[in-house]
């Protein structure tokens, strides 16, 4: 009887996965290729699919089977644990609420897309207020069910087991140390990076995807207003944007390749089950930042990167590895998070963390968000945005159903990436030479064995990290990495 209950759950969660994957595909289409007039209809379709998945998850049969099911081996036990965790989160929310929240998110995304180019926060404010109301309700309801504070309840969807108190502690350490490092290593105006026609940049980007280990039979590259990755292991969709400096478009592709490599390496046998998913967004962001920041801003990779640029653009850019490495590791506070160097990047996240926690607990009125955001940027980075496009409107996360309490995982991911990289470089002493040849197979193999293939087998990102490195998350490896790369020989 117990095995029958478990098998029914396996089939049910595979259906839920299909419904959510279909919704994600429609969301990708809405953000990349759909005509503007299609947006409201697509939002309705996405909301319907989300509601159907939610109703299937919270139905009475699910509760009965989850109570009766037993696992026969460790991976089944981990899968059943994740099924119960998802059910516990979902049963807190009525299906009508899930649908209404999804519709509000679709409206907010559409308004953000229109308001951002002009930096028109006034146009965006009503949609933000409406959606924030849904987020507050969700955080409160789930918090009551889980016995957690509202913000911790939202974190549970992104990084199970992570609590706001630990984030506050680690961010406090970074906030104390990083501005001083920035002052010591900042380099003035950023030197010009790679440039070229969009068609050629796309060719370089596709070569990078192949280099990282993403075959064209399984992955595609498109354009969006904000870079993101979506899809499943056999259907990975990466986007970038070409509106900024051309070199930043390529670094965005490398960042998204890290996400894509994680998706591609998830355990194939559990692909449609909860245990086969990534271990939360801190783990996910660690993979993108390990590729973009740790590996692809290294002196070794600069050798191969210069070769790629010369192959495509000839000697027009006069690229050599030393000059390129200087561009990749240039430190200077800037307005755009997605274009930030790795030293200032966590400070961008702390700014957003301050703002969203204050909006959620009511100490910050959304109408005052632009000033609060700009004040935080001035305090931590020493610069003040000229308009909301460079400030609080630059990211779409506060229009996404899962976008709240997501920002901390970017900085936590940077810490996790450094901790994984420290262990990986020790295990692979020839890694710098591999990167100089554009050979990512050893790096990808280590990550697949120690991170990707474990899916959600570990109950938390800290447990996953402890398996790979021997200790849970802290700031030590990240700060040691910055010392090695940016302050060699300095005291």
C-alpha positions in Angstrom: 0.0 0.0 0.0 2.8 2.4 0.9 4.6 1.7 -2.4 1.4 2.3 -4.3 1.0 5.7 -2.6 4.6 6.6 -3.4 4.2 5.6 -7.1 1.0 7.7 -7.4 2.9 10.7 -6.0 5.7 10.1 -8.5 3.2 10.2 -11.4 1.4 13.2 -9.9 4.6 15.3 -9.4 5.7 14.5 -13.0 2.4 16.0 -14.1 2.9 19.0 -11.9 6.4 19.4 -13.4 5.0 19.3 -16.9 2.4 22.0 -16.0 5.0 24.3 -14.5 7.4 23.7 -17.3 4.7 24.7 -19.8 4.1 27.9 -17.8 7.8 28.6 -17.8 8.0 28.1 -21.5 5.1 30.6 -22.0 6.8 33.0 -19.7 10.1 32.7 -21.7 8.1 33.4 -24.9 6.4 36.4 -23.4 9.8 37.8 -22.4 11.6 37.2 -25.7 9.5 36.8 -28.8 5.8 37.5 -28.2 4.2 40.6 -29.7 3.2 43.1 -27.0 -0.5 42.6 -27.8 -0.1 39.0 -26.8 1.0 39.7 -23.2 -2.4 39.8 -21.4 -3.5 36.6 -23.0 -0.2 34.9 -22.2 -0.5 36.1 -18.6 -3.9 34.5 -18.4 -2.6 31.2 -19.8 0.4 31.2 -17.4 -2.0 31.8 -14.5 -4.2 28.9 -15.5 -1.3 26.5 -15.7 0.0 27.7 -12.3 -3.4 27.2 -10.8 -3.8 23.7 -12.2 -0.4 22.7 -10.9 -1.3 24.1 -7.5 -4.7 22.4 -7.3 -3.0 19.1 -8.2 -0.4 19.6 -5.5 -2.9 20.5 -2.7 -5.7 18.1 -3.5 -6.9 15.7 -0.7 -5.5 12.7 -2.4 -2.0 14.3 -2.2 -2.3 14.6 1.5 -3.4 11.0 2.0 -0.6 9.6 -0.2 2.0 11.8 1.4 0.9 10.5 4.8 1.0 6.9 3.7 4.0 6.8 1.4 7.3 5.2 2.5 10.6 5.2 0.7 12.8 2.2 0.0 16.1 3.8 -0.4 17.9 7.2 0.2 17.0 9.0 -3.0 13.3 8.0 -2.7 13.5 9.3 0.9 14.9 12.6 -0.3 12.3 12.8 -3.0 9.5 12.2 -0.5 11.0 14.8 1.8 10.9 17.4 -1.0 7.4 16.4 -2.0 6.2 17.0 1.6 8.1 20.3 1.7 6.4 21.5 -1.5 3.0 20.4 -0.3 3.5 22.1 3.0 4.3 25.4 1.3 1.5 25.1 -1.3 -1.3 24.1 1.1 -1.0 27.5 2.8 -2.3 29.3 -0.3 -5.8 29.0 -1.8 -5.8 28.3 -5.6 -7.7 31.6 -6.2 -4.8 33.4 -4.5 -2.2 31.7 -6.6 -4.1 32.6 -9.8 -4.6 36.2 -8.7 -0.9 36.5 -7.8 0.2 35.2 -11.1 -2.1 37.7 -12.9 -0.8 40.6 -10.9 2.7 39.5 -11.7 2.0 39.4 -15.4 0.5 42.9 -15.2 3.5 44.2 -13.2 6.0 42.7 -15.6 4.2 44.4 -18.6 4.2 47.8 -16.9 7.8 47.4 -15.9 8.8 46.6 -19.5 7.2 49.8 -20.6 8.3 52.0 -17.7 12.0 51.0 -17.4 13.3 52.5 -20.7 12.1 55.9 -19.6 12.8 55.5 -16.0 9.1 56.2 -15.3 8.7 55.0 -11.7 5.4 56.9 -11.4 3.9 54.7 -14.1 5.2 51.6 -12.4 4.2 52.4 -8.8 0.5 51.3 -8.9 1.5 47.9 -10.3 4.2 47.6 -7.6 1.8 48.4 -4.8 -0.7 45.9 -6.1 1.8 43.1 -6.4 3.5 43.9 -3.1 0.1 43.4 -1.4 0.0 39.9 -2.8 3.6 39.2 -1.7 2.8 40.4 1.9 -0.2 38.2 2.0 1.7 35.2 0.8 4.6 35.8 3.2 2.2 36.2 6.1 0.0 33.2 5.3 3.0 30.8 4.6 4.8 32.1 7.7 1.9 31.3 9.9 1.7 27.7 8.5 5.4 27.1 8.7 6.0 28.9 12.0 8.4 31.3 10.4 8.7 35.1 10.1 7.2 36.4 6.8 10.6 37.0 5.2 11.9 33.6 6.3 8.8 32.0 4.8 9.7 33.6 1.4 13.3 32.4 1.8 12.1 28.9 2.2 11.0 28.9 -1.5 14.5 29.9 -2.6 17.0 28.5 -0.1 15.3 25.9 2.2 16.6 26.2 5.8 18.2 29.6 5.3 17.1 32.2 7.8 17.2 36.0 7.7 19.3 36.2 10.8 22.2 34.4 9.1 21.9 36.6 6.0 22.0 39.7 8.2 25.1 38.4 9.9 27.0 37.6 6.7 25.9 40.8 4.9 27.0 42.7 8.0 30.5 41.3 7.6 30.5 42.1 3.9 29.2 45.6 4.4 32.0 46.2 6.9 34.8 44.9 4.7 34.0 45.5 1.1 33.8 49.3 0.9 37.4 49.4 2.2 38.5 46.9 -0.4 36.8 48.9 -3.1 38.6 52.1 -2.1 41.9 50.3 -2.2 41.5 48.7 -5.7 39.2 50.9 -7.6 40.6 51.9 -11.0 38.9 54.9 -12.2 36.8 54.9 -15.5 36.5 51.4 -16.8 38.7 50.8 -19.9 36.9 49.9 -23.1 36.0 46.2 -23.4 35.3 44.0 -26.4 33.3 45.6 -29.1 31.8 44.6 -32.4 28.7 44.1 -34.4 25.8 42.2 -32.8 26.0 39.4 -35.4 29.7 38.7 -34.5 29.1 39.0 -30.8 26.4 36.4 -31.1 28.9 34.1 -32.9 31.4 34.5 -30.0 28.6 33.9 -27.5 27.6 30.6 -29.2 31.2 29.5 -29.2 31.3 30.2 -25.5 28.2 28.1 -24.9 29.8 25.2 -26.7 33.1 25.8 -24.8 31.2 25.5 -21.5 29.6 22.3 -22.5 26.2 23.2 -23.9 25.5 21.5 -27.2 23.4 23.4 -29.7 21.0 20.4 -29.8 20.1 21.2 -26.2 20.5 24.9 -25.8 19.6 28.2 -27.6 20.5 31.9 -27.2 17.9 34.7 -27.5 17.6 38.4 -26.6 15.6 39.8 -23.7 15.5 43.1 -21.7 17.1 41.3 -18.8 19.3 38.2 -19.1 17.9 34.9 -17.7 18.0 31.1 -18.2 14.9 28.8 -18.4 14.1 25.4 -19.5 14.9 21.7 -18.8 18.1 19.7 -19.4 17.1 18.8 -22.9 15.7 22.3 -23.7 17.8 25.1 -22.2 17.1 28.7 -23.1 19.6 31.4 -22.4 19.1 35.1 -23.1 21.3 38.2 -23.0 20.9 41.8 -24.0 23.0 43.9 -26.3 21.9 47.3 -25.1 24.9 47.9 -22.9 28.6 47.5 -23.6 29.2 44.6 -26.0 31.6 42.9 -23.6 28.9 42.9 -20.9 26.6 40.9 -23.2 29.3 38.2 -23.5 29.8 38.1 -19.7 26.1 37.8 -19.2 26.1 34.8 -21.5 28.8 33.2 -19.4 26.8 33.9 -16.3 23.7 32.3 -17.8 25.9 29.4 -19.0 26.6 28.6 -15.4 22.9 28.3 -14.7 22.4 26.2 -17.8 25.3 23.9 -17.0 23.7 23.2 -13.6 20.3 22.4 -15.3 22.0 20.1 -17.8 23.9 18.2 -15.0 20.9 17.5 -12.8 20.3 13.8 -12.1 18.7 12.3 -15.2 16.9 9.5 -13.4 15.0 12.0 -11.3 14.4 14.7 -13.9 10.6 15.0 -13.3 10.7 14.7 -9.6 11.3 17.3 -6.8 14.6 15.6 -5.8 15.9 16.1 -9.4 15.7 19.9 -9.2 18.4 22.4 -8.3 19.1 22.8 -4.6 17.6 26.3 -4.4 18.7 29.6 -5.8 21.8 30.2 -3.6 23.2 27.0 -5.2 22.0 28.1 -8.6 23.6 31.5 -8.4 26.8 29.9 -7.1 27.0 28.1 -10.4 26.5 31.1 -12.6 28.9 33.3 -10.6 31.5 30.5 -10.4 31.6 30.4 -14.2 31.3 34.2 -14.8 33.4 35.6 -11.9 35.7 32.9 -10.6 36.6 31.0 -13.8 36.0 33.5 -16.7 37.6 36.5 -15.1 40.8 34.5 -14.2 44.1 35.2 -15.8 44.0 31.7 -17.4 40.7 32.3 -19.1 41.8 35.7 -20.4 44.3 33.8 -22.7 41.5 31.9 -24.3 39.1 34.8 -24.3 41.6 36.9 -26.2 42.0 34.1 -28.7 38.2 33.9 -29.3 38.0 37.7 -29.9 41.0 37.7 -32.3 39.4 34.8 -34.2 36.2 36.8 -34.7 37.4 40.3 -35.0 41.0 39.9 -36.2 43.5 42.4 -34.8 41.0 45.2 -34.9 40.6 45.2 -31.1 44.3 44.6 -30.5 43.4 42.2 -27.8 46.0 40.5 -25.7 45.5 38.5 -22.5 47.0 41.0 -20.1 44.9 43.9 -21.4 41.7 41.7 -21.4 42.4 40.5 -17.9 42.7 44.1 -16.7 39.3 44.8 -18.2 37.7 41.7 -16.6 39.1 42.5 -13.2 38.6 46.3 -13.2 36.9 47.5 -10.1 34.8 50.6 -10.1 31.4 51.3 -8.6 28.7 51.5 -11.3 24.9 51.7 -11.3 24.0 48.4 -13.0 24.0 45.3 -11.0 24.4 42.9 -14.0 27.5 44.8 -15.1 29.1 45.0 -11.7 32.6 43.7 -10.9 32.8 40.9 -8.3 34.0 43.2 -5.5 31.1 45.6 -5.7 28.5 43.0 -6.7 27.5 41.9 -3.2 27.0 45.6 -2.2 24.4 45.9 -5.0 22.6 43.0 -3.5 22.7 44.4 0.0 21.0 47.6 -1.4 18.1 45.6 -2.8 17.9 43.4 0.4 17.6 46.6 2.5 14.8 47.9 0.3 12.7 44.8 -0.1 12.8 43.9 3.6 11.7 47.4 4.4 8.9 47.3 1.9 7.7 44.0 3.1 7.6 45.0 6.8 6.0 48.3 6.0 8.8 50.6 7.1 9.4 51.7 3.5 6.4 53.1 1.5 6.8 51.9 -2.1 6.4 55.5 -3.2 9.6 56.3 -1.4 11.6 53.4 -3.1 13.6 55.5 -5.6 15.0 57.8 -2.9 15.7 54.9 -0.5 17.4 52.9 -3.2 19.5 55.9 -4.3 20.4 56.7 -0.7 21.6 53.1 -0.1 23.7 53.2 -3.3 25.3 56.4 -2.2 26.1 55.0 1.2 27.6 51.7 0.0 29.0 52.5 -3.4 29.5 56.3 -3.2 27.4 57.0 -6.4 23.9 58.2 -6.9 21.7 57.1 -9.8 20.5 59.9 -12.1 17.1 58.3 -12.7 15.1 55.2 -11.7 16.2 53.4 -14.8 19.7 53.3 -13.3 18.3 52.7 -9.8 15.3 50.8 -8.6 13.8 50.0 -12.0 16.8 48.2 -13.4 15.8 44.8 -12.2 12.5 43.0 -12.9 12.5 40.8 -9.8 9.9 42.8 -7.8 7.4 41.9 -10.6 8.0 38.2 -10.3 6.0 35.7 -8.2 9.3 34.2 -6.9 11.2 37.5 -7.1 10.9 38.5 -3.5 13.6 37.2 -1.0 15.5 36.2 -4.2 18.0 39.0 -4.2 20.0 37.7 -1.2 20.8 34.5 -3.0 22.9 36.4 -5.5 25.4 37.5 -2.8 25.0 34.2 -0.9 25.7 32.5 -4.3 28.9 34.5 -4.7 30.1 33.3 -1.2 29.2 29.7 -2.1 30.9 30.0 -5.5 34.1 31.1 -3.9 34.0 28.3 -1.3 33.4 25.7 -4.1 36.1 27.2 -6.3 38.7 27.2 -3.4 38.1 23.4 -3.0 37.9 22.7 -6.7 41.2 24.5 -7.6 42.9 22.5 -4.8 41.5 19.3 -6.3 42.4 20.3 -9.9 45.9 21.8 -9.9 46.0 22.1 -13.7 42.8 24.1 -13.9 44.4 27.4 -14.9 46.0 25.7 -17.8 42.7 24.1 -18.8 41.0 27.4 -18.8 43.7 29.0 -20.9 43.1 26.3 -23.5 39.3 26.8 -23.3 38.9 23.3 -21.9 36.1 23.5 -19.3 35.6 19.7 -19.1 37.6 19.2 -15.9 35.7 22.1 -14.2 32.3 20.9 -15.4 33.1 17.4 -14.4 34.0 18.4 -10.9 30.9 20.5 -10.5 28.7 17.7 -12.0 30.0 15.2 -9.5 30.0 17.4 -6.4 27.0 19.7 -7.1 24.9 19.2 -10.2 24.3 15.4 -9.9 23.1 15.7 -6.3 20.0 17.6 -7.2 18.0 18.1 -4.0 19.4 15.0 -2.4 20.8 17.2 0.4 18.2 19.0 2.5 19.8 22.5 2.2 22.4 24.4 0.2 24.6 24.4 3.4 24.4 20.6 3.5 25.3 20.4 -0.2 28.2 22.8 0.4 29.3 20.8 3.4 29.4 17.6 1.3 31.5 19.4 -1.4 33.8 21.5 0.8 33.6 20.2 4.3 31.9 23.2 5.9 28.7 25.2 5.7 28.5 28.7 4.1 30.6 31.6 5.5 32.3 34.7 4.1 35.9 33.4 4.5 36.6 31.9 1.0 35.1 34.9 -0.8 37.2 37.4 1.1 40.3 35.2 0.6 39.6 35.1 -3.1 39.4 38.9 -3.3 42.7 39.2 -1.4 44.4 36.8 -3.8 43.1 38.4 -7.0 43.0 42.0 -6.1 45.4 42.6 -3.2 48.4 40.3 -3.8 51.3 41.3 -1.8 49.4 44.2 -0.1 49.0 44.6 3.6 
